[in-house]
Amino acid sequence: MRWSDFLQTWDGHETENRFSRVVIIGLLVVCVITSLAAWRTERSIILVPPTLTQEVEVTRSQASSEFKESWGLFLAELLGNTTPANADFLKTAVEPLLAPDIYRSVLDAMSDQIKAIKMDRVAISFTPRHVDYEAETNKVFVSGELKSQGPSSKPDVKPRTYEFIIAIKNYRPRLEYIDVYPDSPRTLDRLKAMQGQTREARP
């Protein structure tokens, strides 16, 4: 019996229907798998911030080192250039970026600093010299010079380093750690060197 004649019989119709159902189910399974894969695939956003000369890549939970360095520089310049006039604004600008673990401690420290700046009428300005990213610790180091001056005093210039850990949550930066000190960047290599010097200094 030829295939065309077989299809004209009842069994032929049944076979064709079963084959069609199998094909449809297979296509549905492929569509579901493709949809799940597309939904779970993390999209990358390419940005060119005005402070950089090259593209930076940001996903839902990660970003390139250039992106984090750019945000570290922005935060250091924001926090390091404070006057009695803009002190309250700085607190408002930093607040949305803070991770829950450091939210209260950072805001309390900023409030104390703002009170001191307003009381003493001191203006501080920060001039960045170096920006470094340490992949092992996910830290951004912004080092430079901090100048502070009161209304009737000479400028006081000291070295200053801002140390940040910047995470990415839903494509947005989140500040998870901050430290400020009048010293060179405390990278892993430098911390190891400092520990070695401490051991050698012990009797």
Backbone as a printed PyTorch tensor [residue, N CA C, xyz], in Angstrom:
tensor([[[ 0.8490, -1.1940,  0.0000],
         [ 0.0000,  0.0000,  0.0000],
         [ 0.8810,  1.2380,  0.0000]],

        [[ 0.5260,  2.1620, -0.8790],
         [ 1.2970,  3.3890, -0.9370],
         [ 0.9730,  4.2730,  0.2770]],

        [[ 1.9450,  5.1620,  0.6210],
         [ 1.7780,  6.0470,  1.7870],
         [ 0.5680,  6.9680,  1.6400]],

        [[ 0.3370,  7.4680,  0.4060],
         [-0.8090,  8.3570,  0.1780],
         [-2.1250,  7.6210,  0.3720]],

        [[-2.1470,  6.3430, -0.0290],
         [-3.3740,  5.5520,  0.1700],
         [-3.5760,  5.2320,  1.6450]],

        [[-2.4520,  4.9610,  2.3450],
         [-2.5530,  4.6410,  3.7730],
         [-3.1340,  5.8030,  4.5800]],

        [[-2.7200,  7.0430,  4.2010],
         [-3.2090,  8.2180,  4.9050],
         [-4.7030,  8.4120,  4.7460]],

        [[-5.2710,  7.8570,  3.7000],
         [-6.6930,  8.0010,  3.4710],
         [-7.5100,  7.0590,  4.3720]],

        [[-6.8690,  6.0630,  4.9760],
         [-7.5710,  5.1260,  5.8520],
         [-7.6700,  5.6990,  7.2570]],

        [[-8.4910,  5.0970,  8.1080],
         [-8.6650,  5.5370,  9.4960],
         [-7.3670,  5.3940, 10.2860]],

        [[-6.6800,  4.2700, 10.1030],
         [-5.4070,  4.0890, 10.8010],
         [-4.3980,  5.1440, 10.3670]],

        [[-4.4390,  5.4950,  9.1020],
         [-3.5200,  6.5210,  8.6120],
         [-3.7650,  7.8540,  9.2750]],

        [[-5.0580,  8.2140,  9.4230],
         [-5.3850,  9.4630, 10.1110],
         [-4.9390,  9.4430, 11.5660]],

        [[-5.1200,  8.3110, 12.2270],
         [-4.7130,  8.1880, 13.6310],
         [-3.1980,  8.3380, 13.7680]],

        [[-2.4750,  7.6840, 12.8760],
         [-1.0090,  7.7800, 12.9240],
         [-0.5380,  9.2100, 12.6920]],

        [[-1.1680,  9.8640, 11.7180],
         [-0.7900, 11.2500, 11.4160],
         [-1.0960, 12.1670, 12.5980]],

        [[-2.2320, 11.9550, 13.2500],
         [-2.5910, 12.7820, 14.4190],
         [-1.6080, 12.5760, 15.5670]],

        [[-1.2420, 11.3030, 15.8120],
         [-0.2780, 11.0360, 16.8890],
         [ 1.0670, 11.6850, 16.5970]],

        [[ 1.4900, 11.5880, 15.3410],
         [ 2.7670, 12.2020, 14.9540],
         [ 2.7190, 13.7240, 15.1300]],

        [[ 1.5800, 14.3150, 14.7370],
         [ 1.4290, 15.7660, 14.8720],
         [ 1.4620, 16.1860, 16.3330]],

        [[ 0.8010, 15.4080, 17.2130],
         [ 0.8050, 15.7440, 18.6360],
         [ 2.2130, 15.6700, 19.2200]],

        [[ 2.9690, 14.6480, 18.7930],
         [ 4.3420, 14.5230, 19.2840],
         [ 5.1840, 15.7320, 18.8560]],

        [[ 5.0210, 16.1530, 17.6030],
         [ 5.7710, 17.3010, 17.0980],
         [ 5.3940, 18.5680, 17.8580]],

        [[ 4.0870, 18.7710, 18.0970],
         [ 3.6220, 19.9710, 18.8120],
         [ 4.1610, 19.9940, 20.2340]],

        [[ 4.0850, 18.8350, 20.9160],
         [ 4.6150, 18.7690, 22.2840],
         [ 6.1150, 19.0570, 22.2960]],

        [[ 6.8300, 18.5090, 21.3070],
         [ 8.2710, 18.7740, 21.2210],
         [ 8.5700, 20.2450, 21.0210]],

        [[ 7.7900, 20.9070, 20.1720],
         [ 7.9830, 22.3400, 19.9470],
         [ 7.6790, 23.1470, 21.2030]],

        [[ 6.6260, 22.7390, 21.9390],
         [ 6.3040, 23.4360, 23.1880],
         [ 7.4390, 23.3040, 24.2020]],

        [[ 8.0070, 22.0940, 24.2920],
         [ 9.1210, 21.8800, 25.2270],
         [10.3080, 22.7560, 24.8470]],

        [[10.6170, 22.8260, 23.5480],
         [11.7210, 23.6610, 23.0840],
         [11.4490, 25.1320, 23.4090]],

        [[10.2070, 25.5830, 23.1960],
         [ 9.8620, 26.9770, 23.4960],
         [10.0120, 27.2950, 24.9770]],

        [[ 9.5670, 26.3500, 25.8410],
         [ 9.6810, 26.5610, 27.2860],
         [11.1450, 26.6320, 27.7070]],

        [[11.9630, 25.7080, 27.1940],
         [13.3850, 25.6990, 27.5450],
         [14.0660, 26.9830, 27.0810]],

        [[13.7240, 27.4210, 25.8560],
         [14.3120, 28.6600, 25.3320],
         [13.9010, 29.8570, 26.1670]],

        [[12.6360, 29.9010, 26.5830],
         [12.1430, 31.0170, 27.3930],
         [12.8410, 31.0510, 28.7520]],

        [[12.9920, 29.8720, 29.3830],
         [13.6780, 29.8160, 30.6760],
         [15.1310, 30.2460, 30.5580]],

        [[15.7890, 29.7960, 29.4890],
         [17.1960, 30.1720, 29.2850],
         [17.3260, 31.6730, 29.0880]],

        [[16.4060, 32.2600, 28.3090],
         [16.4550, 33.7100, 28.0760],
         [16.1650, 34.4790, 29.3480]],

        [[15.2410, 33.9410, 30.1780],
         [14.8960, 34.6310, 31.4170],
         [16.0370, 34.5910, 32.4300]],

        [[16.7600, 33.4650, 32.4590],
         [17.8330, 33.3080, 33.4330],
         [19.1550, 33.9060, 32.9650]],

        [[19.2640, 34.2060, 31.6890],
         [20.5030, 34.7830, 31.1780],
         [20.6290, 36.2260, 31.6490]],

        [[21.7800, 36.5600, 32.2190],
         [22.0050, 37.8960, 32.7500],
         [22.4210, 38.8380, 31.6410]],

        [[21.6770, 39.8990, 31.4950],
         [21.9980, 40.8590, 30.4590],
         [23.1350, 41.7750, 30.9020]],

        [[23.9090, 42.2020, 29.9520],
         [24.9910, 43.1420, 30.2110],
         [24.6280, 44.4900, 29.6170]],

        [[24.9100, 45.5310, 30.3810],
         [24.6760, 46.8880, 29.9190],
         [26.0270, 47.5590, 29.7200]],

        [[26.2260, 48.1350, 28.5780],
         [27.4740, 48.8200, 28.2720],
         [27.2750, 50.3170, 28.4580]],

        [[28.1120, 50.9110, 29.2970],
         [28.0170, 52.3330, 29.5890],
         [29.3380, 53.0180, 29.2690]],

        [[29.2500, 54.2980, 28.9770],
         [30.4490, 55.1120, 28.8170],
         [30.2870, 56.3380, 29.7060]],

        [[30.6710, 56.2360, 30.9910],
         [30.5250, 57.3730, 31.8950],
         [31.3710, 58.5490, 31.4440]],

        [[30.9560, 59.7720, 31.7790],
         [31.7110, 60.9500, 31.3440],
         [33.1040, 61.0400, 31.9400]],

        [[33.3300, 60.3560, 33.0750],
         [34.6390, 60.4180, 33.7160],
         [35.6210, 59.4110, 33.1450]],

        [[35.1470, 58.5420, 32.2090],
         [36.0120, 57.5200, 31.6450],
         [36.1510, 57.7000, 30.1490]],

        [[37.2240, 57.1370, 29.6080],
         [37.4570, 57.2210, 28.1660],
         [37.1400, 55.9010, 27.4750]],

        [[36.6840, 54.9030, 28.2290],
         [36.3820, 53.6100, 27.6400],
         [35.0730, 53.0720, 28.2020]],

        [[34.5270, 52.0710, 27.5300],
         [33.2720, 51.4810, 27.9530],
         [33.4550, 50.6790, 29.2380]],

        [[32.3880, 50.6120, 30.0350],
         [32.3690, 49.7550, 31.2110],
         [31.1470, 48.8530, 31.1110]],

        [[31.2650, 47.6360, 31.6450],
         [30.1930, 46.6560, 31.5330],
         [29.5700, 46.4000, 32.8950]],

        [[28.2420, 46.3920, 32.9300],
         [27.5030, 46.1830, 34.1650],
         [26.4350, 45.1240, 33.9310]],

        [[26.3790, 44.1140, 34.8130],
         [25.3020, 43.1430, 34.7900],
         [24.4750, 43.3320, 36.0560]],

        [[23.5360, 42.4130, 36.2910],
         [22.6560, 42.5560, 37.4510],
         [23.4240, 42.5360, 38.7650]],

        [[24.5240, 41.7720, 38.8270],
         [25.2400, 41.6260, 40.0960],
         [26.7430, 41.8350, 39.9900]],

        [[27.2380, 42.2370, 38.8230],
         [28.6740, 42.4250, 38.6590],
         [28.9400, 43.6370, 37.7800]],

        [[30.1720, 44.1360, 37.8800],
         [30.5790, 45.2590, 37.0420],
         [32.0820, 45.1850, 36.8380]],

        [[32.5480, 45.8170, 35.7940],
         [33.9740, 45.8320, 35.5060],
         [34.7000, 46.7070, 36.5190]],

        [[36.0080, 46.5150, 36.5920],
         [36.8190, 47.2860, 37.5470],
         [36.7750, 48.7760, 37.2270]],

        [[36.6800, 49.1200, 35.9510],
         [36.6220, 50.5400, 35.5750],
         [35.3680, 51.2080, 36.1380]],

        [[34.2620, 50.4750, 36.1450],
         [33.0140, 51.0140, 36.6860],
         [33.1640, 51.2920, 38.1810]],

        [[33.7530, 50.3460, 38.9040],
         [33.9210, 50.5140, 40.3470],
         [34.9270, 51.6100, 40.6670]],

        [[35.9830, 51.7060, 39.8660],
         [36.9460, 52.7880, 40.0690],
         [36.2800, 54.1480, 39.8600]],

        [[35.4130, 54.2380, 38.8600],
         [34.7150, 55.4900, 38.5920],
         [33.8330, 55.8910, 39.7650]],

        [[33.1040, 54.9160, 40.3230],
         [32.2570, 55.2130, 41.4770],
         [33.0870, 55.5140, 42.7200]],

        [[34.2090, 54.8160, 42.8860],
         [35.0770, 55.1120, 44.0160],
         [35.6140, 56.5330, 43.9610]],

        [[36.0230, 56.9490, 42.7680],
         [36.5100, 58.3220, 42.6040],
         [35.4080, 59.3290, 42.8900]],

        [[34.2050, 59.0440, 42.3980],
         [33.0770, 59.9380, 42.6380],
         [32.7920, 60.0740, 44.1340]],

        [[32.7650, 58.9450, 44.8560],
         [32.4720, 58.9800, 46.2850],
         [33.5620, 59.6980, 47.0700]],

        [[34.8260, 59.4540, 46.7020],
         [35.9320, 60.1040, 47.4030],
         [35.8750, 61.6270, 47.2140]],

        [[35.5990, 62.0600, 45.9950],
         [35.5100, 63.4980, 45.7530],
         [34.2800, 64.0930, 46.4270]],

        [[33.2040, 63.3110, 46.5090],
         [31.9940, 63.7960, 47.1720],
         [32.2300, 63.9610, 48.6700]],

        [[32.8000, 62.9270, 49.2910],
         [33.0230, 62.9700, 50.7330],
         [34.1860, 63.8730, 51.1210]],

        [[35.1470, 64.0160, 50.2130],
         [36.3490, 64.7700, 50.5500],
         [36.2700, 66.2540, 50.2860]],

        [[35.1760, 66.7190, 49.7390],
         [35.0110, 68.1560, 49.4850],
         [33.7560, 68.6300, 50.2040]],

        [[33.9540, 68.9860, 51.4600],
         [32.8400, 69.3200, 52.3490],
         [33.0120, 70.7060, 52.9350]],

        [[31.9420, 71.4420, 52.9300],
         [31.8980, 72.7670, 53.5430],
         [30.6450, 72.8330, 54.4130]],

        [[30.5470, 73.8130, 55.2920],
         [29.3070, 73.9520, 56.0750],
         [28.0680, 74.1130, 55.2020]],

        [[28.2470, 74.6280, 53.9860],
         [27.0920, 74.8760, 53.1190],
         [26.5640, 73.6040, 52.4610]],

        [[27.4540, 72.6590, 52.1230],
         [26.9950, 71.4720, 51.3870],
         [26.9950, 70.1970, 52.2290]],

        [[27.2900, 70.3070, 53.5180],
         [27.4310, 69.1220, 54.3660],
         [26.1490, 68.2980, 54.4210]],

        [[25.0190, 68.9370, 54.5810],
         [23.7480, 68.1950, 54.6620],
         [23.4170, 67.5210, 53.3360]],

        [[23.7480, 68.1690, 52.2350],
         [23.4880, 67.5830, 50.9210],
         [24.2970, 66.3010, 50.7150]],

        [[25.5330, 66.2810, 51.1930],
         [26.3850, 65.1010, 51.0230],
         [25.7620, 63.8880, 51.7060]],

        [[25.2000, 64.0940, 52.8750],
         [24.5570, 62.9930, 53.5930],
         [23.3750, 62.4490, 52.8010]],

        [[22.6050, 63.3490, 52.2190],
         [21.4530, 62.9300, 51.4130],
         [21.8940, 62.1880, 50.1560]],

        [[23.0040, 62.6000, 49.5660],
         [23.4810, 61.9760, 48.3340],
         [24.0480, 60.5860, 48.5770]],

        [[24.6960, 60.3710, 49.7010],
         [25.3370, 59.0860, 49.9900],
         [24.3450, 58.0640, 50.5370]],

        [[23.3400, 58.5210, 51.2300],
         [22.4060, 57.6240, 51.9220],
         [21.8140, 56.5200, 51.0400]],

        [[21.3400, 56.8000, 49.8080],
         [20.7390, 55.7230, 49.0030],
         [21.7180, 54.6470, 48.5470]],

        [[23.0160, 54.9090, 48.6250],
         [24.0240, 53.9610, 48.1510],
         [24.4770, 52.9790, 49.2270]],

        [[24.1040, 53.2210, 50.4800],
         [24.6480, 52.4420, 51.5860],
         [23.9630, 51.0890, 51.7290]],

        [[24.7700, 50.0570, 51.9610],
         [24.2470, 48.7240, 52.2530],
         [23.6660, 48.7230, 53.6620]],

        [[22.6850, 47.8500, 53.9310],
         [22.0590, 47.8300, 55.2610],
         [23.0460, 47.6150, 56.4080]],

        [[24.1020, 46.8170, 56.1730],
         [25.0470, 46.4920, 57.2530],
         [25.8210, 47.7160, 57.7520]],

        [[26.0360, 48.6930, 56.8940],
         [26.8260, 49.8630, 57.2970],
         [25.9890, 51.1400, 57.3260]],

        [[24.7190, 51.0260, 57.0220],
         [23.8530, 52.2040, 56.8770],
         [23.9110, 53.1060, 58.1150]],

        [[23.6020, 52.5500, 59.2710],
         [23.5140, 53.3640, 60.4810],
         [24.8710, 53.9010, 60.9180]],

        [[25.8990, 53.0750, 60.8910],
         [27.2110, 53.5230, 61.3690],
         [27.7760, 54.6440, 60.4980]],

        [[27.5940, 54.5370, 59.1680],
         [28.1080, 55.5730, 58.2760],
         [27.3360, 56.8800, 58.4650]],

        [[26.0170, 56.8070, 58.5580],
         [25.2300, 58.0200, 58.7360],
         [25.5230, 58.6890, 60.0760]],

        [[25.7340, 57.8870, 61.1240],
         [26.0810, 58.4620, 62.4300],
         [27.4370, 59.1660, 62.3630]],

        [[28.4100, 58.5380, 61.6930],
         [29.7330, 59.1460, 61.5710],
         [29.6570, 60.4350, 60.7500]],

        [[28.8510, 60.4210, 59.6850],
         [28.7030, 61.6210, 58.8680],
         [28.0110, 62.7400, 59.6490]],

        [[27.0310, 62.3770, 60.4630],
         [26.3340, 63.3920, 61.2690],
         [27.3020, 64.0620, 62.2380]],

        [[28.1630, 63.2570, 62.8720],
         [29.1490, 63.8290, 63.7970],
         [30.1190, 64.7470, 63.0610]],

        [[30.5570, 64.3310, 61.8670],
         [31.4840, 65.1480, 61.0960],
         [30.8250, 66.4450, 60.6420]],

        [[29.5740, 66.3610, 60.2420],
         [28.8510, 67.5580, 59.7910],
         [28.7140, 68.5620, 60.9350]],

        [[28.3990, 68.0760, 62.1370],
         [28.2880, 68.9630, 63.2930],
         [29.6200, 69.6700, 63.5710]],

        [[30.7090, 68.8990, 63.4900],
         [32.0260, 69.4910, 63.7520],
         [32.3840, 70.5230, 62.6920]],

        [[32.0850, 70.2300, 61.4290],
         [32.4010, 71.1630, 60.3490],
         [31.6130, 72.4570, 60.4940]],

        [[30.3470, 72.3350, 60.8370],
         [29.5220, 73.5370, 61.0060],
         [29.9500, 74.3390, 62.2300]],

        [[30.2910, 73.6430, 63.2900],
         [30.6800, 74.3300, 64.5160],
         [32.0010, 75.0800, 64.3370]],

        [[32.9690, 74.4180, 63.7090],
         [34.2870, 75.0300, 63.5310],
         [34.3980, 75.8280, 62.2350]],

        [[33.3580, 75.7550, 61.4010],
         [33.3440, 76.4430, 60.0920],
         [34.5900, 76.0670, 59.2810]],

        [[34.8210, 74.7690, 59.1990],
         [35.9740, 74.2410, 58.4860],
         [35.5410, 73.7450, 57.1090]],

        [[36.3420, 74.0380, 56.1290],
         [36.1260, 73.5220, 54.7720],
         [37.2390, 72.5440, 54.4420]],

        [[36.8730, 71.3860, 53.9230],
         [37.8760, 70.4010, 53.5400],
         [37.7530, 70.1300, 52.0370]],

        [[38.8940, 69.9190, 51.4110],
         [38.9160, 69.6200, 49.9760],
         [39.8980, 68.4850, 49.7260]],

        [[39.5120, 67.5930, 48.8290],
         [40.3190, 66.4150, 48.5450],
         [40.7640, 66.4470, 47.0930]],

        [[42.0690, 66.2460, 46.8920],
         [42.6340, 66.1670, 45.5450],
         [43.1240, 64.7520, 45.3000]],

        [[42.4100, 63.9790, 44.4870],
         [42.8340, 62.5900, 44.2440],
         [44.0850, 62.5210, 43.3880]],

        [[44.9450, 61.5600, 43.6960],
         [46.1750, 61.3330, 42.9310],
         [46.1940, 59.9680, 42.2490]],

        [[45.6290, 58.9590, 42.9360],
         [45.6510, 57.5990, 42.3770],
         [44.3280, 56.9030, 42.6840]],

        [[43.8900, 56.0850, 41.7360],
         [42.7240, 55.2200, 41.9220],
         [43.1460, 53.8060, 41.5430]],

        [[42.9880, 52.8770, 42.4660],
         [43.4000, 51.4920, 42.2260],
         [42.2830, 50.5450, 42.6300]],

        [[42.1730, 49.4520, 41.8810],
         [41.1960, 48.4080, 42.1980],
         [41.9400, 47.1130, 42.4900]],

        [[41.5950, 46.4730, 43.6040],
         [42.2170, 45.2190, 44.0120],
         [41.1910, 44.0990, 43.8450]],

        [[41.4000, 43.2570, 42.8480],
         [40.4110, 42.2200, 42.5200],
         [40.2580, 41.1980, 43.6390]],

        [[41.3540, 40.8880, 44.3340],
         [41.2900, 39.8580, 45.3800],
         [40.3340, 40.2380, 46.5100]],

        [[40.2590, 41.5110, 46.8300],
         [39.4030, 41.9710, 47.9300],
         [38.2030, 42.7710, 47.4490]],

        [[38.1360, 43.0210, 46.1480],
         [37.0660, 43.8350, 45.5640],
         [37.0710, 45.2560, 46.1450]],

        [[38.2570, 45.7500, 46.4760],
         [38.3620, 47.0790, 47.0800],
         [38.8470, 48.1110, 46.0640]],

        [[38.3150, 49.3030, 46.2040],
         [38.7640, 50.4440, 45.4220],
         [39.4840, 51.4030, 46.3720]],

        [[40.7030, 51.7830, 46.0070],
         [41.4960, 52.7110, 46.8160],
         [41.6400, 54.0230, 46.0520]],

        [[41.2380, 55.1080, 46.6960],
         [41.4140, 56.4380, 46.1160],
         [42.2950, 57.2250, 47.0780]],

        [[43.5050, 57.5290, 46.6430],
         [44.4520, 58.2190, 47.5170],
         [44.8050, 59.5820, 46.9460]],

        [[45.1400, 60.4980, 47.8460],
         [45.4840, 61.8450, 47.4150],
         [45.8030, 62.7260, 48.6120]],

        [[45.4870, 64.0000, 48.4910],
         [45.7780, 64.9620, 49.5600],
         [44.4880, 65.6220, 50.0310]],

        [[44.3590, 65.7200, 51.3370],
         [43.1980, 66.3780, 51.9420],
         [43.6480, 67.6920, 52.5800]],

        [[42.9980, 68.7650, 52.1830],
         [43.3190, 70.0760, 52.7380],
         [42.1460, 70.5660, 53.5690]],

        [[42.4130, 70.9310, 54.8040],
         [41.3820, 71.4790, 55.6830],
         [41.8020, 72.8730, 56.1310]],

        [[40.8210, 73.7660, 56.2120],
         [41.1350, 75.1520, 56.5720],
         [39.9350, 75.7990, 57.2480]],

        [[40.2120, 76.4240, 58.3860],
         [39.1940, 77.1800, 59.0910],
         [39.1900, 78.6230, 58.6370]],

        [[38.2830, 79.4310, 59.1640],
         [38.1680, 80.8310, 58.7220],
         [39.3940, 81.6880, 59.0370]],

        [[40.1400, 81.3380, 60.0650],
         [41.2990, 82.1580, 60.4300],
         [42.5410, 81.3100, 60.6620]],

        [[42.6650, 80.2230, 59.9230],
         [43.8180, 79.3380, 60.1070],
         [44.4590, 79.0380, 58.7630]],

        [[45.6940, 78.5810, 58.8190],
         [46.4020, 78.2120, 57.6020],
         [45.9360, 76.8290, 57.1190]],

        [[46.0270, 76.5730, 55.8290],
         [45.6230, 75.2680, 55.3130],
         [46.4790, 74.1460, 55.8910]],

        [[45.8390, 73.0630, 56.2390],
         [46.5190, 71.8780, 56.7510],
         [46.3570, 70.7720, 55.7110]],

        [[47.4650, 70.3500, 55.1060],
         [47.4300, 69.3580, 54.0330],
         [48.0140, 68.0440, 54.5420]],

        [[47.2490, 66.9670, 54.3640],
         [47.6770, 65.6420, 54.8170],
         [47.3290, 64.6030, 53.7570]],

        [[48.0730, 63.4940, 53.7350],
         [47.6800, 62.3970, 52.8260],
         [46.3690, 61.7840, 53.2900]],

        [[45.6110, 61.2820, 52.3510],
         [44.3090, 60.6880, 52.6920],
         [43.9780, 59.5790, 51.6900]],

        [[43.4670, 58.4780, 52.2060],
         [43.0200, 57.3680, 51.3600],
         [41.5900, 57.0110, 51.7180]],

        [[40.7790, 56.8940, 50.6890],
         [39.4120, 56.3900, 50.8340],
         [39.3960, 54.9530, 50.3020]],

        [[38.8780, 54.0610, 51.1110],
         [38.8410, 52.6400, 50.7610],
         [37.3830, 52.1770, 50.7120]],

        [[36.9780, 51.6340, 49.5660],
         [35.5810, 51.2460, 49.3770],
         [35.4830, 49.8030, 48.8980]],

        [[34.3720, 49.1640, 49.2490],
         [33.9270, 47.9430, 48.5780],
         [32.5690, 48.2690, 47.9580]],

        [[32.5270, 48.2080, 46.6380],
         [31.3200, 48.5810, 45.9060],
         [30.7540, 47.3340, 45.2350]],

        [[29.5630, 46.9310, 45.6500],
         [28.8790, 45.7820, 45.0540],
         [27.8480, 46.2870, 44.0470]],

        [[27.3220, 45.3640, 43.2590],
         [26.3050, 45.7060, 42.2730],
         [25.0420, 44.9120, 42.5920]],

        [[23.9450, 45.6010, 42.8080],
         [22.6560, 44.9880, 43.0900],
         [21.6300, 45.5540, 42.1100]],

        [[21.1060, 44.6750, 41.2480],
         [20.1230, 45.0970, 40.2370],
         [20.6460, 46.2600, 39.4020]],

        [[21.8700, 46.1010, 38.9420],
         [22.5360, 47.0560, 38.0490],
         [22.9480, 48.3530, 38.7460]],

        [[22.7070, 48.4800, 40.0300],
         [23.0260, 49.7230, 40.7340],
         [24.1660, 49.4920, 41.7180]],

        [[25.0450, 50.4870, 41.8870],
         [26.1400, 50.3320, 42.8520],
         [25.6240, 50.4060, 44.2840]],

        [[26.2300, 49.6020, 45.1510],
         [25.8880, 49.6380, 46.5730],
         [27.1730, 49.6250, 47.3840]],

        [[27.3070, 50.6000, 48.2570],
         [28.5080, 50.7460, 49.0660],
         [28.4070, 49.8160, 50.2740]],

        [[29.2740, 48.7900, 50.3190],
         [29.2160, 47.7970, 51.3770],
         [30.3050, 47.9810, 52.4350]],

        [[31.2990, 48.7970, 52.1230],
         [32.3830, 49.0050, 53.0970],
         [33.0610, 50.3220, 52.7770]],

        [[33.4240, 51.0510, 53.8330],
         [34.1570, 52.3030, 53.6500],
         [35.1170, 52.4800, 54.8140]],

        [[36.3170, 52.9120, 54.4830],
         [37.3060, 53.2450, 55.5090],
         [38.0960, 54.4440, 55.0060]],

        [[38.4590, 55.3110, 55.9250],
         [39.2000, 56.5270, 55.5830],
         [40.3680, 56.6440, 56.5510]],

        [[41.5750, 56.8820, 56.0120],
         [42.7290, 56.9780, 56.8910],
         [43.8120, 57.8580, 56.2520]],

        [[44.6380, 58.4980, 57.0850],
         [45.7160, 59.3700, 56.5940],
         [46.9700, 58.5670, 56.2840]],

        [[46.8890, 57.7520, 55.2560],
         [47.9640, 56.8120, 54.9850],
         [47.8840, 56.3820, 53.5320]],

        [[48.8890, 55.6170, 53.0880],
         [48.8570, 55.0440, 51.7480],
         [47.8310, 53.9210, 51.6900]],

        [[47.3790, 53.5270, 50.5030],
         [46.3900, 52.4470, 50.3920],
         [46.8570, 51.1710, 51.0610]],

        [[45.9890, 50.5840, 51.8690],
         [46.3150, 49.3620, 52.5940],
         [45.9150, 48.1530, 51.7550]],

        [[46.6730, 47.9380, 50.6930],
         [46.4410, 46.7880, 49.8260],
         [46.9400, 45.5150, 50.5120]],

        [[46.6300, 44.3620, 49.9390],
         [47.0940, 43.1010, 50.5290],
         [48.6060, 43.0450, 50.6250]],

        [[49.2950, 43.4970, 49.5770],
         [50.7600, 43.4820, 49.5960],
         [51.2930, 44.3710, 50.7080]],

        [[50.6910, 45.5260, 50.8660],
         [51.1770, 46.4520, 51.9030],
         [50.8620, 45.9200, 53.2980]],

        [[49.6960, 45.3090, 53.4800],
         [49.3620, 44.7470, 54.7780],
         [50.3170, 43.6130, 55.1450]],

        [[50.6840, 42.7950, 54.1600],
         [51.6500, 41.7200, 54.4160],
         [53.0110, 42.3010, 54.7930]],

        [[53.4070, 43.3660, 54.0900],
         [54.6870, 44.0040, 54.4000],
         [54.6650, 44.5980, 55.8030]],

        [[53.5360, 45.1960, 56.1900],
         [53.4170, 45.7800, 57.5240],
         [53.4640, 44.6940, 58.5910]],

        [[52.8390, 43.5450, 58.3340],
         [52.8890, 42.4420, 59.2880],
         [54.3120, 41.9030, 59.4260]],

        [[55.0460, 41.8490, 58.3040],
         [56.4290, 41.3990, 58.3550],
         [57.3000, 42.3410, 59.1590]],

        [[57.0830, 43.6300, 58.9950],
         [57.8490, 44.6260, 59.7630],
         [57.5460, 44.5240, 61.2480]],

        [[56.2740, 44.2190, 61.5840],
         [55.8750, 44.1000, 62.9830],
         [56.5760, 42.8980, 63.6330]],

        [[56.6450, 41.7900, 62.8830],
         [57.3220, 40.5990, 63.4320],
         [58.8130, 40.8610, 63.6320]],

        [[59.4210, 41.5790, 62.6970],
         [60.8390, 41.8580, 62.8210],
         [61.1350, 42.8050, 63.9780]],

        [[60.1840, 43.6830, 64.2790],
         [60.3930, 44.6580, 65.3530],
         [60.2530, 44.0360, 66.7450]],

        [[59.5630, 42.8610, 66.8010],
         [59.4110, 42.2170, 68.0980],
         [60.7380, 41.6200, 68.5540]],

        [[61.0520, 41.6900, 69.8660],
         [62.3290, 41.1430, 70.3820],
         [62.3180, 39.6210, 70.3520]]])
